[in-house]
Amino acid sequence: MNRVFVGLVLAVFLGALAAPTLAQQGTADIGGRATDEQGAVLPGVMIVLTNEETGVFRQVMSGEDGSYFVSALTPGRYRLAATLAGFRNFDRRSLILEVGKTLTINFALAVGALAESVTVTDVSPIIDVTSTEVGGNIGTSEIVELPAPNRNFFAMVALLPGVQFVPSSQFGNDTIIASGQAQQGNNVTLDGGYNSDDAIGSNAGGQTRTPLESVQEFQVLTNQYDAEFGRASGAVVNAVTKQGTNQFRGVVFGYFTNSALTAQDYFARLNNQAKPESSLKQWGGTFGGPIVRNKFHFFGSLERITESPNRAFNFPARPELNFSTVEHREAWNEMVRVDHQINANNTWAFRYLGESSPQIPIIQTRRTPTIQGTLRSPAGAAAFTDETDLDQTMVGTYTTVLGNSRVNTIRASATLEHWYHGSICVRGQGSEDVFDQSKCPPTLYQLTFFTQQSPEAQGPWDRNYQLQDVYSWFVPDMKGSHEFKVGTTYHYTILRRTIQTHMNGGFFFNTDLPFDPTNPRTYPERFTLRVGGPFRFNMHSHTIEGFAQDKWRISSHATVSLGVRYDLEVSPVDETGSPLFKDPPAYPVDSSRTDSARPVDR
């Protein structure tokens, strides 16, 4: 079975190398038509697109019908220069190519000598007339100028129609709801690479938080995506990071507050408790520039966050348990990116982003599965939890221009996460490979709070490795122009779980009164316990994505978009060691007999 599956993966992937495709995840396109001043088409016009900040360029020649198309460009500000013997040079600057969009620029050449030039200064078009996708783009100016106290660009996604921002009290877990769909149903990409959580989707936003100063722009699609986008029932968030330019430039920022700028919590003041020393410190910077001008550039960022928000809890039935304190969260976030144009036909880029964010302690409520569905608050430091979290994402891209109308991009990426969440007791024992929650005291669930011990103890690992091939082919004169697209992506995902939550047991009480052996009312009603030892889960999943699409531009006013997409996921589960299945190949079959005594398998 494994050999057959590996053969299928290789066949599909290698087959894509010889097929026409175009994917705009992390890139932009531009196209149009060249004519003379009377409107007659001009074939053979040499068109050069140059990134005005990096000097990186691409050149193509207009076809028999005067049309041209340049795909897989890094988003940014471009200059378009066109030359043809017997005509004046054409020069148009400050064309903004946005991520995921196709810019249409038609131009006319005037008769004259090559030494003469016509320079056009105009506002860059903002509408992609070749796409039916519903969504929008947020650029650098909005990201820099709009406030975002949580330093997460997901807060700005809600500026677009049909998107609702869902903030979180936990660090870096902000997310969105799009078009009324579940918040875990979004697909987040960064520089064309996967940046979602394979276990919980986008329930906590992107896998690795991208600093605001490192985001160049992002696109959000809420409906009618092209076939190239998939793995989403909600929105597609398509973001790109900044790259270095031909000028050395950087940004330094800092934001600091402390308890002197905040009022005392109402319950702390009511109970005559001391004011906690809350604080927020955010500082960091970015720096980028040329390694070799017009060819090789770098960009990097570093961000440090320490936060101590106030947490106050009030227990009317047990005022001696009232407390007011602070949580403590911190994060180191670092990113580095390099881009290199080897020659006119070959470029490569690499980007790494990582964030380490321990949160010690976490003070959070728990909704327990009781008849009342009670939401209980922690009472005392013994009921607090800790969490360490390491998120990383990286992507490498190699783009090759194959002739005047074909471009191939190979992209390899990885998304990695390891977080570890547990009670004070288990965290004192070591890593999730050695701790034993059953050695900790049981949790006492009173009517409105829990105490003595938190039941939390788990340590997941998530790994997603991605290999993608994208290849574009522009056909200008086949009853209109065609942007043929076919793409193939292979994911290898490893999900590992070690869970000991509730192995310490828990007593449930129907009162907030302290336990009194002489008062039966204070006796526990029931006891819960995870049995069978820790839950250990190790799943290896294989996913193949494939799409084919044609944007057929019949005229300047009509474009037909045709596409097909197929996704296949294979997730074998190893039952070795399971007491239910002594023989791993012998999976259970529910068999019954019908009236005709013929077996029916379900």
C-alpha positions in Angstrom: 0.0 0.0 0.0 2.8 2.4 0.9 4.7 1.8 -2.3 1.5 2.3 -4.3 0.8 5.6 -2.5 4.4 6.9 -3.0 4.2 6.0 -6.6 0.9 7.9 -6.9 2.5 11.0 -5.3 5.5 11.0 -7.6 3.3 10.5 -10.7 1.0 13.3 -9.9 3.9 15.7 -8.9 6.1 14.9 -11.9 3.1 15.1 -14.2 2.5 18.7 -13.0 6.0 19.7 -14.3 4.9 19.2 -17.8 1.4 20.8 -17.4 0.5 24.4 -17.7 -0.4 26.1 -14.3 -0.5 29.3 -12.4 -0.9 29.9 -8.7 -1.1 33.3 -7.2 -0.5 32.3 -3.6 2.0 34.9 -2.6 2.5 36.4 -6.1 0.9 38.8 -8.6 0.4 39.0 -12.3 0.2 41.7 -15.0 -1.1 41.6 -18.6 -2.6 43.6 -21.3 -2.3 44.6 -25.0 0.1 46.7 -27.0 -1.3 48.8 -29.9 -0.4 51.8 -32.0 -2.2 55.1 -31.7 -4.9 54.0 -34.3 -5.7 50.8 -32.2 -3.9 48.3 -34.5 -2.2 45.5 -32.5 1.6 45.5 -32.3 3.3 42.1 -32.1 7.0 41.8 -31.1 7.0 44.6 -28.5 9.7 44.1 -25.9 8.2 44.7 -22.5 10.3 44.9 -19.3 8.8 44.9 -15.8 11.2 46.1 -13.2 10.5 46.3 -9.4 11.3 49.9 -8.6 12.6 49.1 -5.1 14.7 46.0 -5.8 15.7 46.3 -9.5 14.6 42.7 -10.1 13.1 42.5 -13.6 11.2 40.2 -16.1 10.9 40.7 -19.8 8.4 39.3 -22.3 7.4 40.0 -25.9 3.9 40.8 -27.1 2.2 38.1 -29.2 0.7 38.1 -32.7 -2.5 39.8 -31.3 -0.4 42.4 -29.3 -1.2 40.8 -25.9 1.4 40.1 -23.2 1.3 38.4 -19.8 3.8 38.2 -16.9 3.0 35.8 -14.0 4.5 34.9 -10.6 5.8 38.3 -9.8 6.7 39.4 -6.3 4.0 41.9 -5.1 5.3 45.5 -5.1 5.7 48.7 -7.1 6.8 48.2 -10.7 7.9 50.1 -13.8 6.7 49.0 -17.3 9.0 49.8 -20.2 8.1 48.9 -23.8 10.2 49.3 -27.0 9.6 48.5 -30.7 11.6 49.6 -33.7 10.0 52.6 -35.4 8.1 53.7 -32.3 8.8 55.8 -29.4 9.7 54.1 -26.1 6.9 53.8 -23.6 7.5 54.1 -19.9 4.9 53.8 -17.1 5.9 53.8 -13.5 4.4 53.2 -10.0 2.3 50.3 -11.0 1.1 48.6 -7.8 0.9 44.8 -8.1 -1.1 43.4 -5.2 -0.8 39.8 -3.9 -3.2 37.4 -5.6 -4.4 39.9 -8.2 -3.9 40.4 -12.0 -3.3 43.9 -13.1 -4.4 44.9 -16.6 -2.3 47.6 -18.4 -3.1 48.3 -22.0 -0.8 50.8 -23.8 -0.4 52.5 -27.2 3.0 53.3 -28.8 3.4 56.4 -30.9 5.4 56.5 -34.1 8.9 58.0 -33.7 12.5 57.2 -33.1 13.7 54.9 -30.3 15.6 57.7 -28.7 12.2 59.4 -28.0 10.2 58.3 -25.0 6.7 58.7 -23.7 6.5 58.6 -19.9 3.1 58.1 -18.4 2.2 59.0 -14.9 -1.2 57.8 -13.7 -2.9 56.1 -10.8 -2.4 52.3 -10.8 -5.7 50.4 -11.5 -7.1 48.8 -8.4 -9.6 46.4 -10.0 -8.8 42.9 -11.2 -11.1 42.5 -14.2 -10.1 38.9 -14.8 -11.3 37.5 -11.5 -14.7 36.8 -9.9 -13.3 36.3 -6.4 -15.0 38.1 -3.6 -12.7 39.7 -1.1 -10.2 42.5 -0.8 -6.6 43.6 -0.1 -5.0 45.4 2.8 -1.7 47.1 2.0 1.4 48.4 3.9 -0.1 51.9 4.5 -3.2 50.5 6.3 -1.1 48.0 8.3 1.3 50.7 9.5 -1.2 53.5 10.2 -4.1 51.6 11.8 -3.9 50.7 15.5 -3.5 47.0 16.4 -2.9 46.7 20.2 -2.4 42.9 19.9 0.1 43.3 17.1 -1.7 40.7 15.0 -2.7 41.6 11.4 -5.8 39.4 11.8 -7.4 42.4 13.6 -7.3 44.3 10.2 -8.8 41.5 8.2 -12.1 42.5 9.8 -12.0 45.7 7.8 -13.1 43.7 4.8 -16.8 43.0 4.1 -18.2 39.7 5.5 -15.4 39.2 8.0 -15.7 39.4 11.8 -12.7 39.6 14.1 -12.6 37.2 17.0 -10.1 38.4 19.6 -8.7 36.0 22.2 -7.6 36.5 25.8 -4.7 34.2 25.1 -1.6 35.5 23.4 -1.5 35.2 19.6 -4.8 33.3 19.3 -6.9 35.9 17.5 -8.8 34.7 14.5 -11.7 35.6 12.2 -15.2 34.4 11.1 -15.8 34.8 7.4 -19.2 34.6 5.7 -20.7 33.0 8.8 -18.5 29.9 8.5 -16.8 28.3 11.5 -13.6 30.1 12.5 -11.5 26.9 12.1 -12.5 26.7 8.4 -10.1 29.4 7.1 -6.9 28.7 5.2 -3.9 30.9 6.0 -0.9 31.1 3.7 2.3 33.2 4.1 4.5 33.8 1.0 2.7 31.0 -0.7 3.5 28.5 2.1 1.0 26.8 4.4 0.5 28.6 7.7 -2.4 26.9 9.3 -2.8 24.4 12.2 -3.6 20.9 10.9 -5.1 19.9 14.3 -7.5 22.8 14.9 -7.4 24.7 11.6 -7.5 28.5 12.0 -9.3 28.3 15.3 -6.4 30.3 16.8 -5.5 32.3 13.6 -2.4 31.5 11.6 0.1 28.9 12.9 2.9 31.4 13.4 2.1 35.0 14.2 3.7 37.4 11.7 4.8 40.8 13.1 3.0 43.8 11.7 6.3 45.5 10.6 7.1 42.4 8.6 3.8 42.1 6.6 3.9 43.8 3.2 0.2 43.1 2.5 -2.4 40.5 2.6 -5.4 39.4 0.5 -8.6 37.9 2.0 -11.0 35.9 -0.3 -14.4 35.1 1.2 -16.2 33.5 -1.7 -15.9 32.3 -5.3 -12.2 31.5 -5.0 -10.3 30.4 -8.1 -9.6 26.6 -8.3 -6.0 27.2 -7.1 -7.3 27.9 -3.6 -8.6 25.1 -1.4 -8.7 23.5 2.1 -11.1 26.2 3.3 -14.8 26.5 4.0 -14.5 30.1 5.2 -11.9 32.6 4.1 -8.5 32.3 2.3 -6.0 34.6 3.9 -3.1 35.1 1.4 -0.3 37.2 3.0 3.2 38.1 1.9 6.2 39.4 4.0 8.4 42.4 3.1 11.7 41.9 1.2 14.9 43.9 1.1 15.3 46.7 -1.4 18.3 48.6 -3.0 18.3 51.0 -0.1 19.3 50.1 3.5 16.3 50.9 5.6 14.9 49.9 9.0 12.3 50.6 11.6 12.7 50.7 15.4 9.5 50.7 17.6 8.6 50.6 21.2 5.4 50.7 23.2 5.4 50.6 27.0 2.6 50.9 29.7 2.5 50.0 33.4 0.0 49.9 36.2 0.5 53.7 36.8 -1.6 54.2 33.7 -4.4 51.9 34.6 -7.2 52.0 37.1 -7.5 49.5 39.9 -9.8 46.6 39.2 -13.3 47.1 40.5 -13.4 43.9 42.5 -9.9 44.4 43.9 -10.9 47.9 45.1 -14.2 46.5 46.5 -12.4 43.8 48.5 -9.6 46.2 49.6 -6.9 44.2 47.7 -3.6 45.5 46.5 -3.4 46.7 43.0 -1.4 44.2 40.8 1.7 45.4 38.9 0.3 45.0 35.4 2.5 46.0 32.4 2.9 45.8 28.7 6.2 46.1 26.8 6.5 45.8 23.0 9.7 46.6 21.2 11.7 45.5 18.2 12.7 46.5 14.7 13.3 45.6 11.1 16.3 46.0 8.8 16.8 45.2 5.2 18.8 46.2 2.1 21.0 45.0 -0.8 23.6 42.3 -0.7 24.2 42.8 -4.4 22.2 45.8 -5.9 19.5 44.8 -8.3 20.1 41.1 -7.6 20.4 39.9 -4.0 18.5 41.4 -1.0 17.8 40.6 2.6 15.2 41.5 5.2 14.9 40.7 8.9 12.8 41.5 11.9 13.0 41.0 15.7 10.2 41.6 18.1 10.0 41.2 21.9 6.7 41.3 23.9 6.2 41.0 27.6 2.7 41.3 29.0 1.3 41.1 32.5 -2.5 41.6 32.3 -4.6 42.0 35.5 -6.8 39.1 36.5 -9.3 39.5 39.4 -11.8 36.8 40.6 -14.5 37.3 43.1 -16.3 34.4 45.0 -19.3 35.8 46.9 -19.9 32.5 48.7 -16.2 32.2 49.8 -14.8 35.8 50.1 -11.6 34.4 51.6 -10.7 33.0 48.2 -11.0 36.3 46.3 -7.7 37.3 44.6 -6.3 39.9 42.2 -3.0 39.1 40.4 -1.4 39.1 37.0 -0.7 36.6 34.3 2.7 36.7 32.6 3.2 36.3 28.8 6.3 36.8 26.8 7.4 36.2 23.2 10.5 36.4 21.0 9.6 36.6 17.3 12.2 36.6 14.6 12.1 36.6 10.8 14.7 36.5 8.0 14.1 36.6 4.3 16.5 36.6 1.3 15.7 37.1 -2.4 18.1 36.5 -5.3 17.7 36.9 -9.0 20.5 34.7 -10.5 19.8 35.9 -14.1 16.9 37.0 -16.2 15.3 33.6 -16.1 16.0 32.2 -12.6 15.2 33.5 -9.1 15.0 32.0 -5.7 13.9 33.1 -2.2 13.9 31.8 1.3 12.0 33.0 4.4 12.0 31.8 8.0 9.6 32.9 10.8 9.6 31.7 14.3 8.1 32.6 17.7 8.6 31.3 21.2 5.9 32.4 23.6 5.9 30.9 27.2 2.9 31.9 29.3 3.5 31.3 33.0 1.0 31.3 34.6 -2.3 31.1 32.7 -5.4 31.9 34.8 -8.4 30.7 32.9 -11.9 29.4 33.6 -13.1 25.9 32.7 -16.4 24.7 31.4 -16.9 21.2 32.8 -19.2 18.6 31.2 -21.8 18.6 34.0 -25.5 18.6 33.8 -25.4 22.4 34.5 -22.6 23.0 32.1 -21.0 25.1 34.8 -18.3 27.6 33.9 -15.9 27.5 36.9 -13.1 29.9 37.8 -9.8 28.9 39.3 -9.4 29.6 43.1 -5.8 29.9 44.2 -2.4 29.5 42.5 -2.6 25.7 42.6 -5.4 25.8 40.1 -3.3 27.9 37.6 -1.7 26.4 34.5 1.5 27.1 32.4 2.1 26.9 28.7 5.1 27.0 26.4 4.6 27.3 22.7 7.1 27.2 19.8 5.8 28.0 16.3 7.9 28.0 13.1 7.2 28.3 9.4 9.7 28.4 6.5 9.4 28.4 2.8 11.8 28.2 -0.1 10.9 29.1 -3.7 12.6 28.6 -7.0 11.1 30.3 -10.1 12.2 29.6 -13.7 11.1 31.5 -16.8 10.7 29.0 -19.7 10.3 31.1 -22.8 8.2 34.1 -23.5 4.9 32.8 -22.0 5.7 30.1 -19.5 6.9 30.2 -15.9 7.6 27.3 -13.5 7.8 27.7 -9.7 8.8 25.0 -7.2 8.0 25.7 -3.6 9.0 23.7 -0.5 7.7 24.8 3.0 7.3 23.5 6.5 5.0 24.5 9.4 6.1 23.3 12.8 4.5 23.6 16.3 5.2 22.3 19.8 3.1 23.5 22.7 3.0 22.1 26.2 0.1 23.0 28.6 -0.2 21.6 32.1 -0.9 22.2 35.7 1.7 23.5 38.2 2.1 20.0 39.5 2.9 18.2 36.2 5.1 21.1 35.0 7.3 20.6 38.0 7.9 17.0 37.0 9.5 17.8 33.6 8.6 17.4 29.9 5.5 15.6 28.6 7.6 12.5 28.0 8.2 12.0 31.8 5.4 13.8 33.8 2.6 11.8 35.4 -0.6 13.6 36.1 -1.9 10.7 38.3 0.7 11.7 40.9 -1.0 15.1 41.4 -3.8 15.8 43.8 -7.4 15.5 42.5 -9.2 18.6 41.3 -12.0 19.8 43.5 -14.9 21.2 41.5 -17.1 23.3 43.7 -20.3 24.8 42.4 -18.8 28.0 40.9 -15.0 27.4 41.1 -12.3 24.7 41.1 -9.3 24.4 43.3 -6.4 22.4 44.6 -5.2 21.3 41.2 -5.9 22.0 37.5 -6.7 18.8 35.4 -4.7 20.0 32.4 -1.7 18.0 31.1 -0.9 17.7 27.4 1.8 18.2 25.0 1.1 18.2 21.2 3.5 18.2 18.3 2.4 19.3 14.8 4.5 19.0 11.6 3.4 19.8 8.1 5.8 19.5 5.1 4.7 20.8 1.8 6.0 20.4 -1.8 4.4 22.3 -4.6 4.9 22.8 -8.3 3.3 25.7 -10.2 3.6 26.3 -13.9 2.0 29.0 -16.1 1.3 29.1 -19.8 -0.2 32.1 -21.5 -1.7 31.5 -24.9 -2.6 34.9 -26.6 -4.3 34.1 -29.8 -6.7 31.1 -29.4 -10.1 32.8 -29.9 -9.1 35.2 -27.2 -6.2 35.0 -24.7 -6.0 32.1 -22.2 -4.2 31.9 -18.8 -4.0 28.1 -18.4 -3.3 26.9 -14.9 -2.6 23.5 -13.3 -1.0 23.0 -9.9 0.0 20.1 -7.7 0.7 20.2 -3.9 1.7 17.4 -1.6 1.4 17.6 2.2 3.0 15.2 4.7 1.6 15.9 8.1 2.5 14.4 11.5 0.2 15.0 14.5 1.4 13.7 17.8 -0.5 14.0 21.1 0.3 13.0 24.6 -2.7 13.8 26.9 -3.0 13.1 30.6 -5.8 15.6 31.3 -8.1 14.3 34.2 -5.7 11.5 35.1 -5.5 13.1 38.6 -9.3 12.6 39.0 -11.8 15.2 40.2 -14.5 15.4 42.9 -17.7 17.3 42.0 -19.6 19.2 44.7 -23.0 20.8 44.6 -22.0 23.6 46.9 -19.2 26.2 47.4 -19.0 25.4 51.1 -15.7 23.9 52.3 -15.6 20.2 53.0 -16.8 19.3 56.5 -16.9 15.6 57.5 -19.8 16.4 59.9 -21.9 18.1 57.2 -23.2 15.6 54.5 -24.2 18.6 52.3 -20.5 19.3 51.7 -19.7 15.7 50.5 -18.9 15.2 46.8 -21.6 13.9 44.5 -19.5 12.1 42.1 -15.9 11.4 41.0 -14.4 11.5 37.5 -11.1 9.9 36.4 -9.3 9.2 33.1 -8.6 5.5 33.0 -6.4 3.4 30.8 -3.3 5.5 31.2 -2.2 8.5 29.0 -3.8 9.0 25.6 -0.9 8.9 23.1 -1.7 9.6 19.4 0.7 9.6 16.5 -0.9 10.2 13.0 0.9 10.5 9.7 -1.3 12.0 7.0 -0.7 12.4 3.2 -2.6 15.0 1.2 -2.5 15.6 -2.5 -4.1 18.8 -4.0 -4.5 19.3 -7.7 -6.3 21.9 -9.8 -6.6 23.0 -13.4 -8.0 26.4 -14.5 -8.3 28.5 -17.6 -9.1 32.3 -17.5 -10.3 32.8 -21.0 -10.4 36.5 -21.8 -12.8 36.7 -24.7 -12.7 40.5 -24.9 -11.7 43.5 -22.8 -15.1 43.3 -21.2 -15.7 39.6 -20.8 -13.6 36.9 -19.1 -14.7 33.3 -18.6 -13.1 31.5 -15.6 -13.2 27.7 -15.8 -11.6 25.4 -13.2 -11.6 22.1 -11.5 -10.0 21.0 -8.2 -9.4 17.6 -6.5 -8.1 17.0 -3.0 -7.2 13.5 -1.6 -6.2 12.9 2.0 -5.0 9.5 3.3 -4.6 9.2 7.1 -3.8 5.7 8.1 -4.0 5.0 11.9 -1.7 2.5 13.5 -3.6 0.5 16.1 -0.4 -1.3 17.4 -0.7 -1.7 21.1 -4.4 -1.0 21.2 -6.2 -3.5 23.6 -9.2 -3.5 21.3 -7.3 -4.6 18.2 -4.6 -7.2 19.0 -4.0 -7.8 15.3 -3.5 -4.3 13.6 -4.8 -5.4 10.1 -7.9 -6.9 11.6 -10.2 -3.8 11.8 -13.7 -4.4 13.2 -16.6 -5.1 10.8 -20.2 -4.7 12.0 -22.0 -7.7 10.5 -25.6 -8.6 10.8 -28.1 -10.9 9.1 -31.0 -10.0 6.9 -34.2 -12.0 6.4 -32.6 -13.7 3.5 -29.6 -14.8 5.7 -27.2 -12.9 3.6 -24.5 -11.0 5.5 -24.5 -7.2 5.4 -21.4 -5.3 6.3 -21.5 -1.7 7.5 
